[in-house]
């Protein structure tokens, strides 16, 4: 998470400020919390504190409602959006197969031949070795 994302996720806004920014009532904001669409943090005095990300989410919910989408639909849309974001965060480790040197290939082949000679069978699984060539 970079510094900008950290700042946007800091819970610093009281509900009164969020009401002004979103033009939603306190009751509406609490209603969305009850339906687990948002989850504000709590201060030591148990007051709700919202982040800029929460404000963005409330504005998105408001927009969906104006489009006529019901709460169940909004929940599903937000769940799918969150899943997509999480999937994008997990970057698969991709081996750059084009940068394998001839020496590395020779070394792997030599080890493979030595293993095959000792046990009369290849040491690598059948489909494991071709990954070096693509």
N, CA, C and O atoms as a MOPAC input file, in Angstrom:
PM7 MOZYME 1SCF
protein

 N      0.84900 1    -1.17500 1     0.00000 1
 C      0.00000 1     0.00000 1     0.00000 1
 C      0.89600 1     1.24000 1     0.00000 1
 O      1.79400 1     1.36700 1     0.83200 1
 N      0.64600 1     2.13500 1    -0.92500 1
 C      1.47000 1     3.34000 1    -0.95600 1
 C      0.90400 1     4.39600 1    -0.00300 1
 O     -0.16300 1     4.20600 1     0.58100 1
 N      1.61900 1     5.49800 1     0.14800 1
 C      1.22600 1     6.52900 1     1.12100 1
 C     -0.14200 1     7.12200 1     0.81300 1
 O     -0.92100 1     7.40800 1     1.72200 1
 N     -0.42900 1     7.30500 1    -0.46600 1
 C     -1.72300 1     7.88000 1    -0.84400 1
 C     -2.86800 1     6.95200 1    -0.43100 1
 O     -3.87900 1     7.41000 1     0.10100 1
 N     -2.70900 1     5.65300 1    -0.67500 1
 C     -3.73500 1     4.68200 1    -0.28800 1
 C     -3.90000 1     4.63900 1     1.22900 1
 O     -5.01300 1     4.50900 1     1.73800 1
 N     -2.79400 1     4.74900 1     1.93600 1
 C     -2.85300 1     4.74700 1     3.40200 1
 C     -3.63200 1     5.96000 1     3.89600 1
 O     -4.48500 1     5.84000 1     4.77500 1
 N     -3.33600 1     7.13100 1     3.32800 1
 C     -4.05100 1     8.35100 1     3.73400 1
 C     -5.54200 1     8.24800 1     3.42500 1
 O     -6.37300 1     8.67200 1     4.22900 1
 N     -5.88500 1     7.68700 1     2.26600 1
 C     -7.29500 1     7.57000 1     1.88100 1
 C     -8.05200 1     6.58700 1     2.77200 1
 O     -9.27300 1     6.68400 1     2.90100 1
 N     -7.35100 1     5.65400 1     3.38000 1
 C     -8.01900 1     4.65200 1     4.20700 1
 C     -8.02100 1     5.00400 1     5.69800 1
 O     -8.54300 1     4.24200 1     6.51300 1
 N     -7.44400 1     6.14800 1     6.05600 1
 C     -7.41400 1     6.55800 1     7.46500 1
 C     -8.79200 1     7.05500 1     7.90500 1
 O     -9.35000 1     7.95800 1     7.28200 1
 N     -9.34100 1     6.47800 1     8.96400 1
 C    -10.65300 1     6.91700 1     9.45500 1
 C    -10.53000 1     8.21600 1    10.25900 1
 O    -10.10700 1     8.20100 1    11.41400 1
 N    -10.90200 1     9.32800 1     9.64000 1
 C    -10.73200 1    10.62700 1    10.30200 1
 C    -11.98400 1    11.49500 1    10.26200 1
 O    -12.05300 1    12.50800 1    10.95800 1
 N    -12.97000 1    11.11300 1     9.46000 1
 C    -14.13300 1    11.97400 1     9.26300 1
 C    -15.30700 1    11.54500 1    10.14100 1
 O    -15.69200 1    10.37600 1    10.12000 1
 N    -15.88000 1    12.46300 1    10.90800 1
 C    -17.08100 1    12.12700 1    11.68100 1
 C    -18.29000 1    12.05000 1    10.74800 1
 O    -18.23500 1    12.50700 1     9.60600 1
 N    -19.36300 1    11.47700 1    11.23900 1
 C    -20.54900 1    11.27200 1    10.41000 1
 C    -21.13000 1    12.59200 1     9.90100 1
 O    -21.68600 1    12.63300 1     8.80400 1
 N    -21.01000 1    13.66500 1    10.67700 1
 C    -21.55900 1    14.95800 1    10.23500 1
 C    -20.86200 1    15.45500 1     8.97000 1
 O    -21.51100 1    15.99800 1     8.07600 1
 N    -19.56100 1    15.27500 1     8.89300 1
 C    -18.81200 1    15.68200 1     7.70500 1
 C    -19.16900 1    14.79400 1     6.51900 1
 O    -19.31800 1    15.27100 1     5.39400 1
 N    -19.30400 1    13.51000 1     6.78100 1
 C    -19.67100 1    12.56800 1     5.72100 1
 C    -21.06200 1    12.89400 1     5.18300 1
 O    -21.31000 1    12.78200 1     3.98200 1
 N    -21.96200 1    13.29300 1     6.06800 1
 C    -23.30800 1    13.68500 1     5.64400 1
 C    -23.24100 1    14.86200 1     4.67200 1
 O    -23.94600 1    14.87700 1     3.66300 1
 N    -22.40900 1    15.82900 1     4.96900 1
 C    -22.27100 1    16.99700 1     4.09400 1
 C    -21.64400 1    16.62300 1     2.75100 1
 O    -22.06500 1    17.11700 1     1.70500 1
 N    -20.64900 1    15.75900 1     2.78500 1
 C    -19.95600 1    15.37300 1     1.55400 1
 C    -20.82200 1    14.51600 1     0.63000 1
 O    -20.72600 1    14.62000 1    -0.59300 1
 N    -21.66400 1    13.67500 1     1.21800 1
 C    -22.44200 1    12.72600 1     0.42100 1
 C    -23.89600 1    13.13400 1     0.22200 1
 O    -24.59200 1    12.57100 1    -0.62200 1
 N    -24.35400 1    14.11600 1     0.99900 1
 C    -25.76400 1    14.52100 1     1.00600 1
 C    -26.68000 1    13.35700 1     1.38700 1
 O    -27.79600 1    13.23700 1     0.88100 1
 N    -26.19000 1    12.50600 1     2.28400 1
 C    -26.97800 1    11.41500 1     2.85000 1
 C    -27.28000 1    11.75500 1     4.29700 1
 O    -26.53600 1    12.49500 1     4.94000 1
 N    -28.37400 1    11.21000 1     4.80400 1
 C    -28.69800 1    11.43400 1     6.20900 1
 C    -27.90000 1    10.46100 1     7.07300 1
 O    -27.37900 1     9.46000 1     6.58200 1
 N    -27.81400 1    10.76800 1     8.36200 1
 C    -27.11900 1     9.87600 1     9.29500 1
 C    -27.81000 1     8.51600 1     9.30900 1
 O    -27.15800 1     7.47600 1     9.39900 1
 N    -29.13100 1     8.53800 1     9.22000 1
 C    -29.89400 1     7.28700 1     9.21900 1
 C    -29.54500 1     6.43500 1     7.99600 1
 O    -29.38000 1     5.22100 1     8.11000 1
 N    -29.43300 1     7.06900 1     6.83200 1
 C    -29.06900 1     6.32500 1     5.62500 1
 C    -27.67900 1     5.70900 1     5.76300 1
 O    -27.46500 1     4.55200 1     5.40200 1
 N    -26.75300 1     6.48100 1     6.28000 1
 C    -25.38000 1     5.99100 1     6.43700 1
 C    -25.34800 1     4.81100 1     7.40800 1
 O    -24.68200 1     3.81000 1     7.14600 1
 N    -26.06300 1     4.92400 1     8.52300 1
 C    -26.12000 1     3.81700 1     9.48600 1
 C    -26.82200 1     2.59900 1     8.88600 1
 O    -26.46400 1     1.45900 1     9.18300 1
 N    -27.82100 1     2.84800 1     8.04400 1
 C    -28.54200 1     1.75800 1     7.37400 1
 C    -27.58400 1     0.96000 1     6.48400 1
 O    -27.62100 1    -0.27000 1     6.47900 1
 N    -26.73800 1     1.64900 1     5.74300 1
 C    -25.76300 1     0.96600 1     4.88900 1
 C    -24.74800 1     0.20100 1     5.73000 1
 O    -24.23900 1    -0.84000 1     5.31600 1
 N    -24.46500 1     0.72600 1     6.90400 1
 C    -23.57700 1     0.00900 1     7.82600 1
 C    -24.25500 1    -1.25700 1     8.33600 1
 O    -23.62000 1    -2.30800 1     8.42200 1
 N    -25.54000 1    -1.16700 1     8.67500 1
 C    -26.29100 1    -2.34100 1     9.13700 1
 C    -26.30000 1    -3.44000 1     8.08200 1
 O    -26.27000 1    -4.62600 1     8.41000 1
 N    -26.34200 1    -3.04100 1     6.82700 1
 C    -26.35300 1    -4.01000 1     5.72700 1
 C    -24.94400 1    -4.39400 1     5.28100 1
 O    -24.76400 1    -5.04000 1     4.24900 1
 N    -23.95900 1    -3.99400 1     6.06200 1
 C    -22.55000 1    -4.34400 1     5.85900 1
 C    -22.01200 1    -3.89300 1     4.50300 1
 O    -21.14000 1    -4.54300 1     3.92600 1
 N    -22.53900 1    -2.77500 1     4.00100 1
 C    -22.00300 1    -2.19500 1     2.77500 1
 C    -20.79400 1    -1.32000 1     3.08200 1
 O    -19.90000 1    -1.17000 1     2.25000 1
 N    -20.77300 1    -0.75000 1     4.26900 1
 C    -19.62100 1     0.01200 1     4.74500 1
 C    -19.32300 1    -0.43800 1     6.16800 1
 O    -20.19000 1    -0.97800 1     6.85400 1
 N    -18.11300 1    -0.21600 1     6.59600 1
 C    -17.75700 1    -0.57600 1     7.97400 1
 C    -16.81400 1     0.48500 1     8.53400 1
 O    -15.59300 1     0.34200 1     8.46700 1
 N    -17.39100 1     1.54600 1     9.08500 1
 C    -16.55100 1     2.60700 1     9.64300 1
 C    -15.81100 1     2.13500 1    10.88700 1
 O    -16.22600 1     1.19400 1    11.56300 1
 N    -14.72100 1     2.80300 1    11.16300 1
 C    -13.97900 1     2.53200 1    12.39700 1
 C    -14.67200 1     3.24900 1    13.54600 1
 O    -15.58500 1     4.04800 1    13.33800 1
 N    -14.23000 1     2.95800 1    14.74000 1
 C    -14.78900 1     3.61400 1    15.92700 1
 C    -13.68000 1     4.30700 1    16.69400 1
 O    -12.56300 1     3.80100 1    16.80400 1
 N    -14.00900 1     5.47500 1    17.22000 1
 C    -13.05600 1     6.20800 1    18.05000 1
 C    -13.06300 1     5.60100 1    19.44800 1
 O    -13.83200 1     4.68300 1    19.73100 1
 N    -12.20700 1     6.11600 1    20.31300 1
 C    -12.18500 1     5.63700 1    21.69900 1
 C    -13.51300 1     5.90300 1    22.38700 1
 O    -13.91500 1     5.15300 1    23.27700 1
 N    -14.19100 1     6.95600 1    21.98500 1
 C    -15.50600 1     7.27800 1    22.53400 1
 C    -16.63600 1     6.57400 1    21.80700 1
 O    -17.80200 1     6.91200 1    22.01400 1
 N    -16.31900 1     5.59900 1    20.95600 1
 C    -17.27000 1     4.78500 1    20.20700 1
 C    -18.01500 1     5.57100 1    19.12100 1
 O    -19.10300 1     5.17200 1    18.70700 1
 N    -17.44000 1     6.67000 1    18.66400 1
 C    -18.03900 1     7.43400 1    17.56500 1
 C    -17.54800 1     6.85900 1    16.24400 1
 O    -16.40500 1     6.41800 1    16.13000 1
 N    -18.42100 1     6.87000 1    15.25800 1
 C    -18.04900 1     6.38100 1    13.93300 1
 C    -17.07700 1     7.35600 1    13.27100 1
 O    -17.26900 1     8.57100 1    13.30600 1
 N    -16.04000 1     6.79700 1    12.67300 1
 C    -15.08300 1     7.59000 1    11.90600 1
 C    -14.94800 1     6.96700 1    10.52000 1
 O    -14.78400 1     5.75500 1    10.38100 1
 N    -15.01800 1     7.81400 1     9.50700 1
 C    -15.02100 1     7.35100 1     8.12600 1
 C    -13.75500 1     7.80200 1     7.40800 1
 O    -13.18100 1     8.84600 1     7.72100 1
 N    -13.34100 1     7.00600 1     6.45500 1
 C    -12.18600 1     7.35200 1     5.61800 1
 C    -12.68800 1     7.94400 1     4.30100 1
 O    -13.88500 1     7.92000 1     4.01200 1
 N    -11.77100 1     8.46500 1     3.52300 1
 C    -12.13800 1     8.96000 1     2.19600 1
 C    -12.63000 1     7.81600 1     1.30900 1
 O    -13.49300 1     8.01500 1     0.45300 1
 N    -12.08500 1     6.62900 1     1.51400 1
 C    -12.57000 1     5.45800 1     0.77600 1
 C    -14.01900 1     5.15700 1     1.13600 1
 O    -14.80800 1     4.78500 1     0.26700 1
 N    -14.38100 1     5.31500 1     2.41300 1
 C    -15.77000 1     5.11700 1     2.83200 1
 C    -16.68900 1     6.12800 1     2.15200 1
 O    -17.78800 1     5.78100 1     1.71900 1
 N    -16.23800 1     7.37600 1     2.05800 1
 C    -17.03000 1     8.42000 1     1.39800 1
 C    -17.23800 1     8.05500 1    -0.07100 1
 O    -18.34700 1     8.17500 1    -0.59200 1
 N    -16.17900 1     7.61300 1    -0.73400 1
 C    -16.30000 1     7.18800 1    -2.13200 1
 C    -17.29900 1     6.04500 1    -2.27300 1
 O    -18.10500 1     6.02100 1    -3.20300 1
 N    -17.23700 1     5.10800 1    -1.34600 1
 C    -18.14800 1     3.96800 1    -1.37800 1
 C    -19.59600 1     4.40900 1    -1.16700 1
 O    -20.50100 1     3.91600 1    -1.84100 1
 N    -19.81400 1     5.33100 1    -0.23900 1
 C    -21.16500 1     5.85200 1    -0.01300 1
 C    -21.69600 1     6.56700 1    -1.25300 1
 O    -22.87100 1     6.42700 1    -1.59400 1
 N    -20.85100 1     7.31800 1    -1.91800 1
 C    -21.26500 1     7.99300 1    -3.15100 1
 C    -21.59200 1     6.97800 1    -4.24800 1
 O    -22.51400 1     7.18000 1    -5.03900 1
 N    -20.83400 1     5.90000 1    -4.28500 1
 C    -21.10200 1     4.83600 1    -5.25600 1
 C    -22.44100 1     4.16200 1    -4.95100 1
 O    -23.22400 1     3.89300 1    -5.86200 1
 N    -22.70100 1     3.89100 1    -3.68000 1
 C    -23.97900 1     3.30100 1    -3.26700 1
 C    -25.12600 1     4.22900 1    -3.64900 1
 O    -26.14500 1     3.78500 1    -4.17800 1
 N    -24.95500 1     5.50400 1    -3.38200 1
 C    -25.97900 1     6.50300 1    -3.71200 1
 C    -26.26300 1     6.50400 1    -5.21600 1
 O    -27.41600 1     6.58300 1    -5.63800 1
 N    -25.21600 1     6.41700 1    -6.00500 1
 C    -25.36900 1     6.39400 1    -7.46400 1
 C    -26.12700 1     5.14400 1    -7.91900 1
 O    -26.99600 1     5.22500 1    -8.78700 1
 N    -25.79800 1     3.99800 1    -7.33600 1
 C    -26.50700 1     2.76100 1    -7.67600 1
 C    -27.99200 1     2.87500 1    -7.33400 1
 O    -28.84600 1     2.44700 1    -8.11100 1
 N    -28.29400 1     3.45000 1    -6.17600 1
 C    -29.69400 1     3.61300 1    -5.77900 1
 C    -30.43900 1     4.53000 1    -6.74800 1
 O    -31.59800 1     4.28000 1    -7.08200 1
 N    -29.77200 1     5.58400 1    -7.19300 1
 C    -30.38800 1     6.50300 1    -8.15400 1
 C    -30.64100 1     5.82100 1    -9.49400 1
 O    -31.53000 1     6.22800 1   -10.24100 1
 N    -29.86600 1     4.79000 1    -9.79800 1
 C    -30.06300 1     4.02200 1   -11.02700 1
 C    -31.15800 1     2.97400 1   -10.87000 1
 O    -31.51900 1     2.29900 1   -11.83400 1
 N    -31.69000 1     2.83800 1    -9.65000 1
 C    -32.77800 1     1.89700 1    -9.40700 1
 C    -32.34700 1     0.51000 1    -8.97300 1
 O    -33.15300 1    -0.42000 1    -8.99100 1
 N    -31.10600 1     0.35500 1    -8.58900 1
 C    -30.61400 1    -0.94700 1    -8.13800 1
 C    -30.96800 1    -1.10400 1    -6.66300 1
 O    -30.76500 1    -0.18800 1    -5.86600 1
 N    -31.50600 1    -2.28800 1    -6.30200 1
 C    -31.89000 1    -2.51500 1    -4.90400 1
 C    -30.67400 1    -2.89300 1    -4.05500 1
 O    -29.57400 1    -3.07400 1    -4.57800 1
 N    -30.88300 1    -3.00800 1    -2.75200 1
 C    -29.77600 1    -3.25900 1    -1.81300 1
 C    -29.06500 1    -4.57900 1    -2.10100 1
 O    -27.83800 1    -4.65300 1    -2.03000 1
 N    -29.83300 1    -5.62100 1    -2.42500 1
 C    -29.21400 1    -6.91700 1    -2.72300 1
 C    -28.32100 1    -6.80800 1    -3.95900 1
 O    -27.22900 1    -7.37500 1    -3.99800 1
 N    -28.79200 1    -6.08200 1    -4.95600 1
 C    -27.99600 1    -5.88300 1    -6.16600 1
 C    -26.73900 1    -5.08500 1    -5.89500 1
 O    -25.66800 1    -5.38700 1    -6.42300 1
 N    -26.88000 1    -4.06000 1    -5.06500 1
 C    -25.71600 1    -3.23600 1    -4.71000 1
 C    -24.68700 1    -4.07600 1    -3.96400 1
 O    -23.48700 1    -3.99100 1    -4.22700 1
 N    -25.17300 1    -4.88400 1    -3.03500 1
 C    -24.26300 1    -5.73800 1    -2.25600 1
 C    -23.50000 1    -6.68400 1    -3.18700 1
 O    -22.29700 1    -6.89200 1    -3.02800 1
 N    -24.21300 1    -7.24700 1    -4.15300 1
 C    -23.57900 1    -8.16700 1    -5.09700 1
 C    -22.54600 1    -7.43400 1    -5.96000 1
 O    -21.44700 1    -7.94100 1    -6.18200 1
 N    -22.89900 1    -6.25100 1    -6.44000 1
 C    -21.96500 1    -5.46200 1    -7.25300 1
 C    -20.69800 1    -5.11600 1    -6.47300 1
 O    -19.58700 1    -5.22800 1    -6.99100 1
 N    -20.87700 1    -4.69700 1    -5.22800 1
 C    -19.71900 1    -4.31700 1    -4.41000 1
 C    -18.86100 1    -5.52500 1    -4.07000 1
 O    -17.63600 1    -5.42000 1    -4.00900 1
 N    -19.49700 1    -6.67800 1    -3.84700 1
 C    -18.75100 1    -7.90600 1    -3.56600 1
 C    -17.91300 1    -8.30500 1    -4.77300 1
 O    -16.74800 1    -8.68100 1    -4.63800 1
 N    -18.52000 1    -8.21700 1    -5.96100 1
 C    -17.78700 1    -8.55600 1    -7.18600 1
 C    -16.63600 1    -7.58200 1    -7.41300 1
 O    -15.54800 1    -7.98400 1    -7.82600 1
 N    -16.87500 1    -6.31300 1    -7.14600 1
 C    -15.83300 1    -5.30000 1    -7.32700 1
 C    -14.66900 1    -5.55800 1    -6.36900 1
 O    -13.50600 1    -5.47200 1    -6.76200 1
 N    -14.98700 1    -5.87200 1    -5.12000 1
 C    -13.95300 1    -6.16300 1    -4.12500 1
 C    -13.15700 1    -7.40000 1    -4.51800 1
 O    -11.93200 1    -7.41700 1    -4.39900 1
 N    -13.84700 1    -8.43100 1    -4.98300 1
 C    -13.16300 1    -9.65600 1    -5.40100 1
 C    -12.22100 1    -9.37800 1    -6.56800 1
 O    -11.11400 1    -9.91300 1    -6.62100 1
 N    -12.66500 1    -8.54500 1    -7.49600 1
 C    -11.82900 1    -8.20300 1    -8.64800 1
 C    -10.58400 1    -7.43800 1    -8.20500 1
 O     -9.48300 1    -7.69800 1    -8.69100 1
 N    -10.76200 1    -6.50100 1    -7.28700 1
 C     -9.63100 1    -5.72000 1    -6.78100 1
 C     -8.63900 1    -6.62500 1    -6.06100 1
 O     -7.42800 1    -6.49300 1    -6.24400 1
 N     -9.14500 1    -7.53900 1    -5.24900 1
 C     -8.26700 1    -8.46300 1    -4.52600 1
 C     -7.51400 1    -9.36700 1    -5.49200 1
 O     -6.33400 1    -9.65400 1    -5.29300 1
 N     -8.20300 1    -9.81400 1    -6.54000 1
 C     -7.54500 1   -10.67500 1    -7.52600 1
 C     -6.44300 1    -9.92400 1    -8.25700 1
 O     -5.41400 1   -10.50600 1    -8.60100 1
 N     -6.65300 1    -8.64100 1    -8.49500 1
 C     -5.63300 1    -7.84200 1    -9.16800 1
 C     -4.43000 1    -7.59000 1    -8.27100 1
 O     -3.31300 1    -7.41900 1    -8.76000 1
 N     -4.65200 1    -7.56800 1    -6.96600 1
 C     -3.54600 1    -7.34700 1    -6.03100 1
 C     -2.59600 1    -8.53100 1    -6.00500 1
 O     -1.38900 1    -8.36300 1    -5.83300 1
 N     -3.14200 1    -9.73100 1    -6.17400 1
 C     -2.32600 1   -10.93200 1    -6.15500 1
 C     -1.72100 1   -11.09300 1    -7.54100 1
 O     -2.39000 1   -11.50900 1    -8.48700 1
 N     -0.47300 1   -10.76200 1    -7.63600 1
 C      0.21300 1   -10.85900 1    -8.91700 1
 C      0.92500 1   -12.19800 1    -8.98600 1
 O      1.79300 1   -12.48600 1    -8.16200 1
 N      0.56300 1   -13.01600 1    -9.96200 1
 C      1.23300 1   -14.30800 1   -10.06800 1
 C      2.70400 1   -14.11800 1   -10.41500 1
 O      3.08200 1   -13.23000 1   -11.17900 1
 N      3.50100 1   -14.96800 1    -9.83600 1
 C      4.92900 1   -14.91700 1   -10.12500 1
 C      5.13300 1   -15.59100 1   -11.47300 1
 O      4.92800 1   -16.79500 1   -11.62200 1
 N      5.52900 1   -14.81100 1   -12.42600 1
 C      5.71100 1   -15.30300 1   -13.79500 1
 C      7.19900 1   -15.36000 1   -14.10100 1
 O      7.91300 1   -14.36400 1   -13.98700 1
 N      7.64100 1   -16.51700 1   -14.48400 1
 C      9.03800 1   -16.67800 1   -14.85700 1
 C      9.19600 1   -16.15900 1   -16.28000 1
 O      8.43700 1   -16.52800 1   -17.17600 1
 N     10.16900 1   -15.31800 1   -16.46900 1
 C     10.43700 1   -14.81100 1   -17.80800 1
 C     11.21800 1   -15.88500 1   -18.55400 1
 O     12.43700 1   -15.98900 1   -18.41800 1
 N     10.51300 1   -16.66900 1   -19.33100 1
 C     11.10900 1   -17.83400 1   -19.97400 1
 C     11.99600 1   -17.46000 1   -21.15200 1
 O     12.79400 1   -18.28000 1   -21.60400 1
 N     11.87500 1   -16.26400 1   -21.64500 1
 C     12.70600 1   -15.85400 1   -22.77700 1
 C     14.12300 1   -15.50000 1   -22.34500 1
 O     15.01900 1   -15.42300 1   -23.18500 1
 N     14.34000 1   -15.28600 1   -21.06200 1
 C     15.66300 1   -14.90000 1   -20.57600 1
 C     16.47000 1   -16.07100 1   -20.03100 1
 O     17.46100 1   -15.85600 1   -19.33300 1
 N     16.07900 1   -17.28500 1   -20.32600 1
 C     16.84100 1   -18.44100 1   -19.86800 1
 C     18.01600 1   -18.62700 1   -20.82200 1
 O     17.85200 1   -18.71700 1   -22.03900 1
 N     19.17900 1   -18.68000 1   -20.24000 1
 C     20.38500 1   -18.78100 1   -21.07600 1
 C     20.60600 1   -20.22200 1   -21.53000 1
 O     20.04800 1   -21.16800 1   -20.97300 1
 N     21.42500 1   -20.35300 1   -22.54400 1
 C     21.78600 1   -21.68500 1   -23.02900 1
 C     22.48100 1   -22.48000 1   -21.93000 1
 O     22.28800 1   -23.69000 1   -21.80700 1
 N     23.29100 1   -21.78900 1   -21.13500 1
 C     24.00500 1   -22.45600 1   -20.04900 1
 C     23.02500 1   -23.03200 1   -19.02600 1
 O     23.22700 1   -24.13900 1   -18.52500 1
 N     21.97300 1   -22.28800 1   -18.72000 1
 C     20.97300 1   -22.78800 1   -17.77600 1
 C     20.26100 1   -24.01300 1   -18.33700 1
 O     19.98600 1   -24.96500 1   -17.60600 1
 N     19.96800 1   -23.99200 1   -19.61600 1
 C     19.31100 1   -25.14600 1   -20.24700 1
 C     20.24000 1   -26.34700 1   -20.21800 1
 O     19.81000 1   -27.45800 1   -19.90700 1
 N     21.51600 1   -26.13300 1   -20.54200 1
 C     22.49400 1   -27.23800 1   -20.50300 1
 C     22.60500 1   -27.82900 1   -19.09800 1
 O     22.66900 1   -29.04600 1   -18.92800 1
 N     22.62600 1   -26.95000 1   -18.09300 1
 C     22.73600 1   -27.41400 1   -16.71400 1
 C     21.53000 1   -28.27900 1   -16.33400 1
 O     21.68800 1   -29.33300 1   -15.71800 1
 N     20.34500 1   -27.83600 1   -16.69800 1
 C     19.13200 1   -28.60000 1   -16.39100 1
 C     19.14800 1   -29.93000 1   -17.12700 1
 O     18.81200 1   -30.96500 1   -16.55300 1
 N     19.53600 1   -29.90500 1   -18.39700 1
 C     19.60900 1   -31.14900 1   -19.16800 1
 C     20.63500 1   -32.11000 1   -18.57600 1
 O     20.38000 1   -33.31000 1   -18.47900 1
 N     21.79300 1   -31.58700 1   -18.17900 1
 C     22.83900 1   -32.42100 1   -17.59400 1
 C     22.33100 1   -33.07700 1   -16.30600 1
 O     22.51500 1   -34.27700 1   -16.10200 1
 N     21.69400 1   -32.28800 1   -15.44200 1
 C     21.14600 1   -32.83900 1   -14.20200 1
 C     20.07400 1   -33.87900 1   -14.49700 1
 O     19.99700 1   -34.90700 1   -13.82400 1
 N     19.25400 1   -33.61400 1   -15.49800 1
 C     18.19600 1   -34.54000 1   -15.87400 1
 C     18.78500 1   -35.86200 1   -16.36800 1
 O     18.29200 1   -36.93700 1   -16.02500 1
 N     19.83700 1   -35.77100 1   -17.17100 1
 C     20.46500 1   -36.98100 1   -17.69900 1
 C     21.14500 1   -37.77400 1   -16.58400 1
 O     21.09300 1   -39.00400 1   -16.57700 1
 N     21.77800 1   -37.08000 1   -15.64600 1
 C     22.40800 1   -37.78000 1   -14.52300 1
 C     21.36700 1   -38.49500 1   -13.67300 1
 O     21.56400 1   -39.64200 1   -13.27300 1
 N     20.27300 1   -37.82100 1   -13.40300 1
 C     19.20400 1   -38.43400 1   -12.61700 1
 C     18.60000 1   -39.62400 1   -13.35800 1
 O     18.31300 1   -40.65100 1   -12.74300 1
 N     18.41000 1   -39.50300 1   -14.63900 1
 C     17.82800 1   -40.58800 1   -15.42900 1
 C     18.76600 1   -41.79000 1   -15.43800 1
 O     18.31300 1   -42.93300 1   -15.38500 1
 N     20.06800 1   -41.53400 1   -15.50400 1
 C     21.03600 1   -42.62100 1   -15.51300 1
 C     21.06400 1   -43.37800 1   -14.19900 1
 O     21.22200 1   -44.59800 1   -14.19700 1
 N     20.91500 1   -42.68500 1   -13.08500 1
 C     20.95800 1   -43.33100 1   -11.77500 1
 C     19.75200 1   -44.21200 1   -11.51600 1
 O     19.88000 1   -45.31700 1   -10.98900 1
 N     18.61100 1   -43.73500 1   -11.87900 1
 C     17.37600 1   -44.42900 1   -11.52100 1
 C     16.64200 1   -44.99100 1   -12.73000 1
 O     15.53500 1   -45.51200 1   -12.59500 1
 N     17.24000 1   -44.89100 1   -13.89800 1
 C     16.64700 1   -45.38800 1   -15.13700 1
 C     15.29400 1   -44.74700 1   -15.45000 1
 O     14.43600 1   -45.34900 1   -16.09600 1
 N     15.12700 1   -43.51600 1   -14.97600 1
 C     13.90300 1   -42.77200 1   -15.28600 1
 C     14.19000 1   -41.28900 1   -15.10300 1
 O     15.09300 1   -40.92200 1   -14.35000 1
 N     13.43500 1   -40.43200 1   -15.78200 1
 C     13.64600 1   -38.99300 1   -15.62300 1
 C     13.23800 1   -38.52900 1   -14.22800 1
 O     12.29800 1   -39.05800 1   -13.63600 1
 N     13.95200 1   -37.53900 1   -13.71600 1
 C     13.63800 1   -37.03400 1   -12.38300 1
 C     12.51000 1   -36.01400 1   -12.40900 1
 O     11.79200 1   -35.86300 1   -11.42000 1
 N     12.34400 1   -35.31000 1   -13.52900 1
 C     11.28500 1   -34.30200 1   -13.61200 1
 C      9.98300 1   -34.96000 1   -14.03400 1
 O      9.96900 1   -35.98900 1   -14.70900 1
 N      8.92100 1   -34.35300 1   -13.62900 1
 C      7.62100 1   -34.82000 1   -14.08400 1
 C      7.53800 1   -34.58700 1   -15.57700 1
 O      8.21800 1   -33.71500 1   -16.11700 1
 N      6.72100 1   -35.35300 1   -16.23100 1
 C      6.67400 1   -35.33900 1   -17.68700 1
 C      6.42900 1   -33.95300 1   -18.27300 1
 O      7.08900 1   -33.58600 1   -19.24500 1
 N      5.52000 1   -33.18400 1   -17.72800 1
 C      5.17200 1   -31.88700 1   -18.31100 1
 C      5.90500 1   -30.72300 1   -17.66700 1
 O      5.60200 1   -29.56700 1   -17.96000 1
 N      6.84800 1   -31.00300 1   -16.81000 1
 C      7.52000 1   -29.93700 1   -16.09000 1
 C      8.62400 1   -29.28400 1   -16.92600 1
 O      8.79600 1   -28.06700 1   -16.86500 1
 N      9.35700 1   -30.05200 1   -17.68700 1
 C     10.50500 1   -29.53100 1   -18.41300 1
 C     10.13700 1   -28.60600 1   -19.57300 1
 O     10.84400 1   -27.61800 1   -19.77400 1
 N      9.08700 1   -28.85600 1   -20.34300 1
 C      8.77800 1   -27.96900 1   -21.47800 1
 C      8.52800 1   -26.51300 1   -21.09800 1
 O      8.56900 1   -25.64300 1   -21.96700 1
 N      8.27800 1   -26.23300 1   -19.85400 1
 C      8.03000 1   -24.84800 1   -19.46100 1
 C      9.25900 1   -23.96000 1   -19.68700 1
 O      9.14100 1   -22.73500 1   -19.72700 1
 N     10.42300 1   -24.57100 1   -19.83100 1
 C     11.62900 1   -23.79000 1   -20.07000 1
 C     11.71700 1   -23.30500 1   -21.51800 1
 O     12.48500 1   -22.39100 1   -21.81900 1
 N     10.95600 1   -23.89800 1   -22.39000 1
 C     11.07200 1   -23.58600 1   -23.81000 1
 C     10.03500 1   -22.60400 1   -24.32400 1
 O     10.15600 1   -22.13800 1   -25.45700 1
 N      9.03800 1   -22.27600 1   -23.54900 1
 C      7.96900 1   -21.38900 1   -24.04000 1
 C      8.13600 1   -19.99200 1   -23.55800 1
 O      7.32200 1   -19.12600 1   -23.88100 1

